Amino acid sequence: MVSNLSKLEEVNVLASEANWAWPVALRNIFRPRGVNLLIAESANEFVNIIEQRRIHTTIVDIDCGASGMATIKIIRMDYPLLPCILLTSQAGEAVLGKALELDVFGVIDKPVDMNILLELLNRLFIKRYNSDIFADR
């Protein structure tokens, strides 16, 4: 499979701000692939960035503040097809049910296993964009 997405346009992933090493860990995965990481601190900031830039997927930590799941609901109102990945420390039945209802691409337990995240991103980009940009290098 050809990684044609990276040649045609810039690849942007929008993620939740976190008070842990999350942004640094993501940059370590994204930078070698030429993927841009954008960080949002609130639901409003998510929407503002999505309105201004072409975003290929979002990664939302639903444990960050009161707006975690609300962020996905707000994104879905105007961008129902934008792929979303949820991070949570409590992936119980209620969270998984809500994620299914909101058509979330995947839910990952925290602490995040970066190999699982990479596999999920690879599946998402192959399925949605016909790109293997996240394949093992």
C-alpha positions in Angstrom: 0.0 0.0 0.0 1.3 3.4 -0.9 1.3 6.2 1.7 -0.3 8.6 -0.7 -1.9 10.8 2.0 1.4 12.1 3.2 2.5 13.1 -0.3 -0.8 14.9 -1.2 -1.3 17.0 1.9 -0.2 17.7 5.4 -1.6 15.2 8.0 -3.0 16.8 11.1 -4.1 15.0 14.3 -5.8 17.0 17.0 -5.5 15.8 20.6 -6.5 16.8 24.1 -4.1 18.7 26.2 -3.0 16.7 29.2 -1.1 17.3 32.4 1.1 14.3 31.8 3.7 13.4 29.1 1.0 12.7 26.5 1.9 15.4 24.0 5.5 14.5 24.1 4.7 10.8 23.6 2.5 11.6 20.6 5.1 13.9 19.0 7.6 11.0 19.3 5.2 8.9 17.2 4.1 11.6 14.8 7.2 13.6 14.0 9.1 10.8 12.3 6.1 10.3 10.0 5.7 14.0 9.2 2.3 14.1 11.0 1.4 17.4 12.7 0.1 17.3 16.3 -2.3 20.0 17.3 -3.4 20.4 20.9 -6.7 21.7 22.2 -7.5 22.5 25.8 -11.3 22.8 25.5 -14.3 21.7 23.4 -14.4 25.3 21.9 -10.7 25.1 21.0 -11.3 21.7 19.3 -14.0 23.2 17.2 -12.0 26.3 16.4 -9.1 24.3 15.2 -11.3 21.9 13.2 -12.9 24.9 11.5 -9.5 26.4 10.5 -7.4 23.3 9.6 -8.0 20.0 7.8 -8.0 17.5 10.7 -7.7 13.7 9.9 -8.5 12.4 13.4 -9.0 13.6 16.9 -7.8 11.9 20.1 -9.9 13.0 23.1 -9.1 12.2 26.7 -12.5 12.1 28.3 -11.0 12.2 31.8 -9.6 15.7 31.2 -11.9 18.2 32.8 -15.7 18.2 32.6 -15.9 18.5 28.8 -14.4 15.2 27.7 -17.5 13.4 26.3 -19.1 16.7 25.6 -16.2 17.5 23.2 -17.1 14.5 21.1 -20.8 15.4 21.1 -19.9 19.0 20.0 -17.6 17.7 17.2 -20.3 15.3 16.0 -22.8 18.1 15.6 -20.8 19.8 12.8 -18.3 17.1 11.8 -20.2 13.7 12.1 -17.6 11.9 9.9 -14.4 13.0 11.6 -12.7 10.0 13.1 -12.4 10.2 16.9 -10.4 8.1 19.3 -11.2 8.2 23.0 -8.8 7.8 25.9 -10.3 6.9 29.3 -9.2 5.5 32.7 -12.7 4.0 33.1 -13.7 2.1 30.0 -16.8 0.7 31.6 -20.1 -0.3 29.9 -21.5 3.3 30.1 -18.4 4.8 28.4 -18.3 2.2 25.7 -22.0 2.5 25.1 -21.7 6.2 24.7 -18.7 5.8 22.4 -20.6 3.5 20.2 -23.6 5.9 20.1 -21.2 8.7 19.1 -19.6 6.5 16.4 -16.1 6.7 17.9 -13.5 4.8 16.0 -11.8 3.3 19.1 -11.5 3.5 22.9 -8.1 3.1 24.6 -7.6 2.5 28.3 -5.2 4.7 30.2 -2.4 4.5 30.9 -2.1 4.4 27.1 -0.1 1.6 25.5 1.5 3.5 22.6 1.7 0.3 20.6 -2.0 -0.1 20.8 -2.5 3.5 19.9 -0.2 3.1 16.9 -2.1 -0.1 15.7 -5.4 1.8 16.0 -4.1 4.8 14.1 -2.8 2.5 11.4 -6.2 0.8 11.0 -8.0 4.1 11.0 -5.7 5.7 8.3 -5.8 2.6 6.1 -9.6 2.3 6.3 -10.4 6.0 6.1 -7.6 7.5 4.0 -6.0 4.5 2.2 -2.7 5.5 3.9 -0.2 3.4 5.7 1.5 6.4 7.3 1.2 4.8 10.7 2.5 1.3 9.6 5.5 -0.1 11.4 8.7 1.5 10.1 
